[in-house]
């Protein structure tokens, strides 16, 4: 009954990564974390993949940690335990990663979505990081991601109270980019993904994403942007972009993301 992870890549270069355990509302286990990390690694390394959409099978996104018999997520940890079990996290995937939150996203279900670049949520989806009500606390770097996305007041509200909100309130608080009808969640995310896949330079997206997720100060950000411009301006794609725009045709990008430095796990590159 463990939630598996399946992946399909369409002709546009959009990879749909699905948490596939509808019988348990896609409850998250250590095996799920390993499979999701493997899927993210594949998406990062495959130049045919231009955008990633993460969603859940059935009526939920992810109901949180697997608390079924024999799967106690709160057992005493061993030396290998990490509260951030997905390697790489979505922010280290050198592609745009969109969470299509099609239903309940509880605990790690929500904190994993916070690691994505964009979030589209069902208006009626229930969202919470309730771990303080279970004798634990938020995981998957949520004390960083939620504060960075929505500010300290919102992060304190959700992380320290463990209260439940719906998709509409999540949009109002700035936690998600858009709240839509439940049946429109995945189609809306896919429409964004395909529009980006067909128009945006993969190398440009990768470099911009790396800077966005970094902890650089103002001057360092300027230096990183300048360095990225040097990389892009020395490639034929720098001419292809304006040519495609002038000729009103889709761009034919040739700069593979695999030629770029890999993220180092701290928002920078190595």
ABEGO torsion letter per residue (X at the ends): XBBBBBBBBBAAGBBBBBBBBAAAGGBBBAAAAAAAAAAAAAAAABAABABBBBBBBEABABAEBBABBGABAABBBBAABBABABOBBAAABABBBBBBBABBBBEAAAAAAAABABBBBBAABBBBBAAAAAGBBBBGGAAAAAAAAAEAAAAAAAAAAGBBBBAAAAAAAGABABBBBAAAAAAAAAAAAAAAAAABBAAAAAAAAAAAABABBAAAAAAAAAAAAAAAAABAAAAAAAAAAAAGBBBBBABBAAABBBBAGAGBBX
